[in-house]
Amino acid sequence: MTKRDISTLELPYHADSGHWFEKVRHLPCPVFLNSADLKGVDIISAAPVVKVTTRGEITRITDAAGSRESAEDPFQILKEILRDGADTIVPIGPRKPKFEGGVLGYFGYDLGRRIERLPGTPAADISLPDMAVGIYLWSVETDHSQKTTTLFIAPNCPDQLASQIIDRLESEDQKPGRSFSLESSLVSNFSRETYREAFGRIKRYIDSGDCYQVNLAQRFSGKFRGDSWNLFARVSKEIQAPFSAFLSSEDWSVLSFSPERFLSLDNRRVMAQPIKGTRPRGADASEDERLARELLASDKDRAENLMIVDLLRNDLGRSCVPGSIQTPALFRLERFKNVHHLVSDITGYLDDAKTSTDLLRGCFPGGSITGAPKIRAMQIIDELEPQRRSVYCGCIGYLGFNGTMDMNIAIRTLVCDADQIHCWGGGGIVADSDWQQEYEETFHKINILLRAMQGSTVPA
């Protein structure tokens, strides 16, 4: 069998898929979607044949023929690319991959400005694009439930690229990265007092009937040195978040340790799994169980979760078959390394006239990180948060040529921009929220990241 004939290649299974990512991460635009789950599937790819980046009103499309710019809606651009690519998909072997080729990358929160009109007052001080995705034609997928690792090569993958990937995967030579170190303290863009003032303005908006819930986030920023991949590899072992991701380009990288699925689509079945409601893990088993019971019994947290469920049901209604949207699970408890969360499941079936990009655009950005009603909440976020959110609270994942999709909500996410590193912590504010509890909750959510970066927690 020659290299050009290979459509699948079985590789040795490793419980840590980072083993395979190490071999290809120095290729252009590497992507690692890490399930951190013994029953999940990890996806690795690199070297996209097309790169698509959006900044403000302009999207740049770069391929082997060169670059062009477009002011067209970026979701429409991707819809056309995926439609054209779908014609190339043919069966490629007995084991069906999750990702058969298509779009991989991130959709930053600020891409929402192409959908909704916002004041635009926060400072845009992070240089990353609003959207950075590529068209990828191969993947290494590790199925932890089956303990298998397989290289999948799409039929339209260039022979030279396929050969290069196989050579990399078979090579024992790996380039070690520099160790990661934080070179300055992490500083929040809110002081305790300015957070309290912003909280108070949100409460006044709620009292006056402008909104029901607003997600307010603070950002922590500092300087770093070294290889962000080494930080991701270390932290992912500790956090084990089911929707983790690592992406990088020449001068930036994104490290996401998200516990939350935004949207998935498979065989036209849609699922959203919003998280709302948080408690820290306890110091011992007794305290841990008390905190879990407290969260399950909290009328405030259940109401906050239900608001987002209703918002997402409405968003899904733009693309799903009428009457197909259901909520099979409400307020179920999920335990993570550092917090307990309340999670709800919402399902539906995609209308035959709609595509994955229609579904994503109709729900973007996710309601669990905006508030309700969504547009008014986004306007208030724009008014009160000092800087734009960049990738944070957008989504990371894939849209396949075959119509599949899986996207996280980009929370518990670090952005490395040149020598600057940023992370965010936020929470939903409702009528009976307490400002001190909400302020401290942002630290509960991200202290595990802060500890990993600087060796200690940041005091609330």
Summary of the structure (lengths in Angstrom):
residues: 460
radius of gyration: 21.3
end to end distance: 60.4
largest distance: 70.3
contacts: 1596
relative contact order: 0.17
helix: 31%
strand: 33%
